[in-house]
Amino acid sequence: MVISPSLSALHTLAHNARQAALHLGSLNTAERNQAIAAIADGLTAAMPEILAANQEDCAAAEAMGIAKPLYNRLLLGESKLKSTIAGVKDVEHLPDPLGQVTLHRQLDEGLVLKRVGCPLGVLGVIFEARPEALIQISSLAIKSGNAVILKGGREATRSCQVLTEVIQTALAKTVVSPEAINLLTTREEIRELLGLNQYVDLIIPRGSNEFVQYIQQNTQIPVLGHADGICHLYLDAQADLSKAIPITVDAKTQYPAACNAIETLLVHQAIAAEFLPPLAQALGEKGVSLRGDSGTQKLIDCEPATEADWCTEYSDLILSIKIVDSLEAAIDHINQYGSKHTDGIISEDLTAAEQFCQRVDSAGVYHNCSTRFADGFRYGFGAEVGISTQKMPPRGPVGLEGLVTYKYQLWGHGHIAATYTGQGAKAFTHLDL
Amino acid sequence: MVISPSLSALHTLAHNARQAALHLGSLNTAERNQAIAAIADGLTAAMPEILAANQEDCAAAEAMGIAKPLYNRLLLGESKLKSTIAGVKDVEHLPDPLGQVTLHRQLDEGLVLKRVGCPLGVLGVIFEARPEALIQISSLAIKSGNAVILKGGREATRSCQVLTEVIQTALAKTVVSPEAINLLTTREEIRELLGLNQYVDLIIPRGSNEFVQYIQQNTQIPVLGHADGICHLYLDAQADLSKAIPITVDAKTQYPAACNAIETLLVHQAIAAEFLPPLAQALGEKGVSLRGDSGTQKLIDCEPATEADWCTEYSDLILSIKIVDSLEAAIDHINQYGSKHTDGIISEDLTAAEQFCQRVDSAGVYHNCSTRFADGFRYGFGAEVGISTQKMPPRGPVGLEGLVTYKYQLWGHGHIAATYTGQGAKAFTHLDL
């Protein structure tokens, strides 16, 4: 493809990334795995250089007065780097997501249709402070035959630059083009990237709700991810208290900033008086602030919950509580206020659980367990690309299969459509092979 | 869900459609099939009424001076209506696309993950003149457990209104809510529909390229469809002339307005002098106008092709021809100018064919057969929802599986995430069942 000289540097970079992707996508499993092994080796050899660049990023961030949690995410110590490199080797050993034949059908004698797994092409991944994300994403991209254009957090610029150079140098010794892995460093480039429909096949944003929403609203490229994670737990009339308390505590407090932590607890009125006081005590011991509707306020000590609470992802040790008069009311509340992420029911009534799992319109519907299990690693996917709250697949926690698509191959021997139309039309055999 | 009185009628309609969808999605196969059978019966009983309304539409369109092809699409004669009703009965007998378990895994003892096929929710389908599309879409929607909001062509308003009433009346006698099938009648409602992200899960536009592009660019709701269909056929150095001629003629002339008809023929220079004259003669006999690059112009009588020709979907008996010096050049041309729809190679060289099928970045990659096979019915999908040229699945011709998604159900016995994290963390079993 000829690039006109008037096109921007990013345009050229994206064009070259697509060319690299077309080549990468035609490599076999061993060739892609060798490239991943070369990345692991290159990173291991360059550890001192990488850690030094990260130290510079950390020092600069500290001088700017960065918040402690962000600093911790930016900091790439030796043990974090080593375990990330070990993760690269894990990716090398994952099953190949490409080449799977999911349909193999004779349409007629000598005319055979195959649906074959193939890469998406070019991924645009925008992530925040954690520099090890660049390593993880690069190895997943190569495993799945995709080129990637990365944009890391501003604070991590030096780390990301060194990591990209090390990975590109490693790739240069393999059959994979170094142009398969690309780094953007300015915020302006994000907006331009979002307009490159002809080169970029999927955008994966990792960051705040507002950031993901901004991306979703400013691109025609498909976006894999989720803005909100407003998850619910519903304690049914037939809930078992000995399950309800530990699951509620786990779902709220085990990692409150996670998208799969609960924000609202729905409690059936039949058990509210019995359950809420011990629940409030258990949650209080973990430092959770409670906000309740009027019924809840009569039973336990809590702040009043307003309409806004039902729509809020606290990402913090805060829980809103509402008393509902039926399973139907719980389902309706979740379908209205939830973000289609993950919602659970605690009940010993299997019919109620089945109703809940069928009628709640979320990617994850859970019975008698914590919403915190909504995660690609916990599902056994090996690697997690993200969690999608869209309805169209891939939905929920997404592993490598979110980075691949398929194409239809049709192999004939001179077959033409006219043979199968009009008077005397030949019938298709449609015989699965 | 409570609807504020300030919301529009369409908002309320969409809200009610979503409620109907949640109920419809929880029905079993037999219940949904009974509703489809009731629709077929209702339509059969109401045939005189439907044909009369269609006659009115046709008379009004004729008075407005409607073009003949559009008139033919609008006209719903007795035989077309009967065969459409027969199609409804076919949908009744298709396999149920819902409820398939595509993953069933023990995460740990007593903690079982299932990925289960489920409906998308509410479909927005915007179609043109053909009133029978309303019947087809309604039956596919109910089969797949989805509600639908339909907008037909302006010319077909009377036909669509009667059809919708007949279908709703038929549904009222079943467990499916009549609110599952809805009709919009004004163009203004389309724009509002495109903004109803919270209710509508998928938009399926059927119409001109410009119309589909307009839809794609004006909604955050996923769109299933394709704007362009710029398909190619490449005659390789090792092409067999006895296959090349009939396949080229079929791919161009069998139905030139179809999206899977070819627009550009790429010819390897090694065979151009031998192949182009007989090809030009065969195409000329079918009334095809040829536009060639400079090399082509030296070999056959044709108009000059300009850069714009490589980007044009003629949808007519016009074919552009370009001579290329290698397989690589053919692949590059297709990846640059094609619309990722369907592209074919004619060659006796299997290595070249495999290279082509691997490196051409299209939903359909064909060897030694006509691109006209790109079609859900020909692929054996039973019913076609549309053809998608997006990279993310569903891609290519899409059957009922394009109207379904999945959710993850997790069934536990009090399991919490804390058990599996930190020191002394329990390992997951990840045992496929």
HADDOCK unambig.tbl for C-alpha pairs under 7 A between the chains (distance, minus, plus):
assign (segid A and resid 1 and name CA) (segid B and resid 332 and name CA) 6.59 0.50 0.50
assign (segid A and resid 1 and name CA) (segid B and resid 336 and name CA) 6.57 0.50 0.50
assign (segid A and resid 22 and name CA) (segid B and resid 359 and name CA) 6.19 0.50 0.50
assign (segid A and resid 26 and name CA) (segid B and resid 358 and name CA) 6.26 0.50 0.50
assign (segid A and resid 26 and name CA) (segid B and resid 359 and name CA) 6.72 0.50 0.50
assign (segid A and resid 107 and name CA) (segid B and resid 379 and name CA) 6.84 0.50 0.50
assign (segid A and resid 120 and name CA) (segid B and resid 391 and name CA) 6.14 0.50 0.50
assign (segid A and resid 201 and name CA) (segid B and resid 391 and name CA) 6.74 0.50 0.50
assign (segid A and resid 243 and name CA) (segid B and resid 414 and name CA) 4.98 0.50 0.50
assign (segid A and resid 247 and name CA) (segid B and resid 414 and name CA) 6.61 0.50 0.50
assign (segid A and resid 247 and name CA) (segid B and resid 416 and name CA) 5.78 0.50 0.50
assign (segid A and resid 250 and name CA) (segid B and resid 416 and name CA) 6.04 0.50 0.50
assign (segid A and resid 250 and name CA) (segid B and resid 417 and name CA) 6.68 0.50 0.50
assign (segid A and resid 250 and name CA) (segid B and resid 418 and name CA) 6.67 0.50 0.50
assign (segid A and resid 254 and name CA) (segid B and resid 418 and name CA) 6.43 0.50 0.50
assign (segid A and resid 332 and name CA) (segid B and resid 1 and name CA) 6.52 0.50 0.50
assign (segid A and resid 336 and name CA) (segid B and resid 1 and name CA) 6.49 0.50 0.50
assign (segid A and resid 357 and name CA) (segid B and resid 409 and name CA) 6.84 0.50 0.50
assign (segid A and resid 358 and name CA) (segid B and resid 26 and name CA) 6.28 0.50 0.50
assign (segid A and resid 359 and name CA) (segid B and resid 22 and name CA) 6.20 0.50 0.50
assign (segid A and resid 359 and name CA) (segid B and resid 26 and name CA) 6.76 0.50 0.50
assign (segid A and resid 362 and name CA) (segid B and resid 407 and name CA) 6.84 0.50 0.50
assign (segid A and resid 363 and name CA) (segid B and resid 407 and name CA) 4.72 0.50 0.50
assign (segid A and resid 363 and name CA) (segid B and resid 408 and name CA) 5.93 0.50 0.50
assign (segid A and resid 364 and name CA) (segid B and resid 407 and name CA) 5.85 0.50 0.50
assign (segid A and resid 364 and name CA) (segid B and resid 408 and name CA) 4.72 0.50 0.50
assign (segid A and resid 364 and name CA) (segid B and resid 409 and name CA) 5.86 0.50 0.50
assign (segid A and resid 365 and name CA) (segid B and resid 408 and name CA) 6.28 0.50 0.50
assign (segid A and resid 365 and name CA) (segid B and resid 409 and name CA) 4.94 0.50 0.50
assign (segid A and resid 365 and name CA) (segid B and resid 410 and name CA) 6.43 0.50 0.50
assign (segid A and resid 366 and name CA) (segid B and resid 409 and name CA) 5.66 0.50 0.50
assign (segid A and resid 366 and name CA) (segid B and resid 410 and name CA) 4.66 0.50 0.50
assign (segid A and resid 366 and name CA) (segid B and resid 411 and name CA) 5.97 0.50 0.50
assign (segid A and resid 367 and name CA) (segid B and resid 410 and name CA) 6.19 0.50 0.50
assign (segid A and resid 367 and name CA) (segid B and resid 411 and name CA) 4.86 0.50 0.50
assign (segid A and resid 367 and name CA) (segid B and resid 412 and name CA) 5.85 0.50 0.50
assign (segid A and resid 368 and name CA) (segid B and resid 411 and name CA) 6.55 0.50 0.50
assign (segid A and resid 368 and name CA) (segid B and resid 412 and name CA) 4.96 0.50 0.50
assign (segid A and resid 368 and name CA) (segid B and resid 413 and name CA) 5.34 0.50 0.50
assign (segid A and resid 368 and name CA) (segid B and resid 414 and name CA) 5.13 0.50 0.50
assign (segid A and resid 369 and name CA) (segid B and resid 412 and name CA) 5.02 0.50 0.50
assign (segid A and resid 369 and name CA) (segid B and resid 413 and name CA) 6.42 0.50 0.50
assign (segid A and resid 369 and name CA) (segid B and resid 414 and name CA) 5.06 0.50 0.50
assign (segid A and resid 369 and name CA) (segid B and resid 415 and name CA) 4.71 0.50 0.50
assign (segid A and resid 369 and name CA) (segid B and resid 416 and name CA) 5.94 0.50 0.50
assign (segid A and resid 370 and name CA) (segid B and resid 415 and name CA) 6.41 0.50 0.50
assign (segid A and resid 370 and name CA) (segid B and resid 416 and name CA) 5.08 0.50 0.50
assign (segid A and resid 370 and name CA) (segid B and resid 417 and name CA) 6.47 0.50 0.50
assign (segid A and resid 372 and name CA) (segid B and resid 417 and name CA) 5.86 0.50 0.50
assign (segid A and resid 373 and name CA) (segid B and resid 417 and name CA) 6.10 0.50 0.50
assign (segid A and resid 379 and name CA) (segid B and resid 107 and name CA) 6.85 0.50 0.50
assign (segid A and resid 380 and name CA) (segid B and resid 430 and name CA) 5.87 0.50 0.50
assign (segid A and resid 391 and name CA) (segid B and resid 120 and name CA) 6.13 0.50 0.50
assign (segid A and resid 391 and name CA) (segid B and resid 201 and name CA) 6.72 0.50 0.50
assign (segid A and resid 391 and name CA) (segid B and resid 405 and name CA) 6.53 0.50 0.50
assign (segid A and resid 392 and name CA) (segid B and resid 405 and name CA) 5.68 0.50 0.50
assign (segid A and resid 393 and name CA) (segid B and resid 405 and name CA) 5.80 0.50 0.50
assign (segid A and resid 405 and name CA) (segid B and resid 391 and name CA) 6.53 0.50 0.50
assign (segid A and resid 405 and name CA) (segid B and resid 392 and name CA) 5.69 0.50 0.50
assign (segid A and resid 405 and name CA) (segid B and resid 393 and name CA) 5.83 0.50 0.50
assign (segid A and resid 407 and name CA) (segid B and resid 362 and name CA) 6.84 0.50 0.50
assign (segid A and resid 407 and name CA) (segid B and resid 363 and name CA) 4.74 0.50 0.50
assign (segid A and resid 407 and name CA) (segid B and resid 364 and name CA) 5.87 0.50 0.50
assign (segid A and resid 408 and name CA) (segid B and resid 363 and name CA) 5.93 0.50 0.50
assign (segid A and resid 408 and name CA) (segid B and resid 364 and name CA) 4.71 0.50 0.50
assign (segid A and resid 408 and name CA) (segid B and resid 365 and name CA) 6.29 0.50 0.50
assign (segid A and resid 409 and name CA) (segid B and resid 357 and name CA) 6.85 0.50 0.50
assign (segid A and resid 409 and name CA) (segid B and resid 364 and name CA) 5.86 0.50 0.50
assign (segid A and resid 409 and name CA) (segid B and resid 365 and name CA) 4.95 0.50 0.50
assign (segid A and resid 409 and name CA) (segid B and resid 366 and name CA) 5.64 0.50 0.50
assign (segid A and resid 410 and name CA) (segid B and resid 365 and name CA) 6.43 0.50 0.50
assign (segid A and resid 410 and name CA) (segid B and resid 366 and name CA) 4.65 0.50 0.50
assign (segid A and resid 410 and name CA) (segid B and resid 367 and name CA) 6.18 0.50 0.50
assign (segid A and resid 411 and name CA) (segid B and resid 366 and name CA) 5.96 0.50 0.50
assign (segid A and resid 411 and name CA) (segid B and resid 367 and name CA) 4.84 0.50 0.50
assign (segid A and resid 411 and name CA) (segid B and resid 368 and name CA) 6.55 0.50 0.50
assign (segid A and resid 412 and name CA) (segid B and resid 367 and name CA) 5.83 0.50 0.50
assign (segid A and resid 412 and name CA) (segid B and resid 368 and name CA) 4.96 0.50 0.50
assign (segid A and resid 412 and name CA) (segid B and resid 369 and name CA) 5.03 0.50 0.50
assign (segid A and resid 413 and name CA) (segid B and resid 368 and name CA) 5.32 0.50 0.50
assign (segid A and resid 413 and name CA) (segid B and resid 369 and name CA) 6.42 0.50 0.50
assign (segid A and resid 414 and name CA) (segid B and resid 243 and name CA) 4.97 0.50 0.50
assign (segid A and resid 414 and name CA) (segid B and resid 247 and name CA) 6.61 0.50 0.50
assign (segid A and resid 414 and name CA) (segid B and resid 368 and name CA) 5.09 0.50 0.50
assign (segid A and resid 414 and name CA) (segid B and resid 369 and name CA) 5.05 0.50 0.50
assign (segid A and resid 415 and name CA) (segid B and resid 369 and name CA) 4.71 0.50 0.50
assign (segid A and resid 415 and name CA) (segid B and resid 370 and name CA) 6.41 0.50 0.50
assign (segid A and resid 416 and name CA) (segid B and resid 247 and name CA) 5.79 0.50 0.50
assign (segid A and resid 416 and name CA) (segid B and resid 250 and name CA) 6.05 0.50 0.50
assign (segid A and resid 416 and name CA) (segid B and resid 369 and name CA) 5.94 0.50 0.50
assign (segid A and resid 416 and name CA) (segid B and resid 370 and name CA) 5.09 0.50 0.50
assign (segid A and resid 417 and name CA) (segid B and resid 250 and name CA) 6.67 0.50 0.50
assign (segid A and resid 417 and name CA) (segid B and resid 370 and name CA) 6.46 0.50 0.50
assign (segid A and resid 417 and name CA) (segid B and resid 372 and name CA) 5.84 0.50 0.50
assign (segid A and resid 417 and name CA) (segid B and resid 373 and name CA) 6.10 0.50 0.50
assign (segid A and resid 418 and name CA) (segid B and resid 250 and name CA) 6.65 0.50 0.50
assign (segid A and resid 418 and name CA) (segid B and resid 254 and name CA) 6.41 0.50 0.50
assign (segid A and resid 430 and name CA) (segid B and resid 380 and name CA) 5.85 0.50 0.50
